[in-house]
């Protein structure tokens, strides 16, 4: 065989591999869940199929901080403005900023910072998912001054899909991602190892009675974020830190809104139980852990099977639960009869 013919065969073989990889990647569904995206798992198997509820855009708009009754300091669970829309629909004026804007902490001069921003409301809701709260509390212990200007948007930071995404060629993916997605998904289908990690701490784990709780095709399993396990559970010490922060800022009421990890809700329901006991004893905020354990059996896709977040239908029920808690502090929105 001549060198030229050998090189031609090598080129054609390489070209065939590239074409095959491209074909697999292009026909792999574009991921619409954060865990299917970062973990390279197929949404053909893990994508949700329930149509999200429609929310009137009027109730998704926040107000300027100078007009707000309630300030939410939240994370990605608050970025769609869905749970807040329940408060807005009832007449409360809400604005939302995020821990990430504040370097994952609040500081000793929070009250003065809010005064300077023009916030005249009576309630601050500190929303955090379980797995990130301990770090935020530790950061807060050593922070004296809020160094960034107040900056809140009137529109949702994230706009979720209004319906189940249809098929589209996956042009923006890396060439090899289709093969990795196929392999990871196949492994999830065939293995009994619930600790198998597909990528970036994404785990496909078995869920007892999963098909009554999730709408994805492989509904006996769902995707979970490894950080839920790695960051550990919350403790009574964390509740004590929260109580200290609340007592340090008395010019407004502070309500803690701690959302349990998806892993806690579906796999490890006793996680952080001592923390929850302390949270309720000190009256720091509503018990969203027991709430989530109840709702997961009432609402299919309460948490999304391919995502680490609560679904839009779940967010509206979460908003109704928060409305109950808010009314204990602000019985009626200003200007409304109680």
Buried (B, 14 or more C-beta within 10 A) or exposed (E): EEEEEEEEEEEEEEEEEEEEBBEBBBEBBBBBBBBBBBBBBBBBBBBBEBEBEEBEEEBBBBBEBEBBBBBBBBBBBBBBBBBBBBBBBBEBBBBBBBBEEBBBBBBBBBBEBBEEBEBBBBBBBBBBBBBBBBBBBEBBEEBEEBEEEBEBEEEBBEEBEEEBBEEEEBEEBEEEBBBBBBEBBEBBEEEEEBEBEBBBBBBBBBBEEBBEBBBBBBBEBBBBBBBBBEBEBBBBEBBEBBBEBBEEBEEBBBBBBBBBBBBBBBBBBEBBBBBBEBBBEBEBBBBBBBBBBEBBEEBBBBBBBBBBBBBBBBBBBBBEBBBEBBBEBBEEBEEEEE
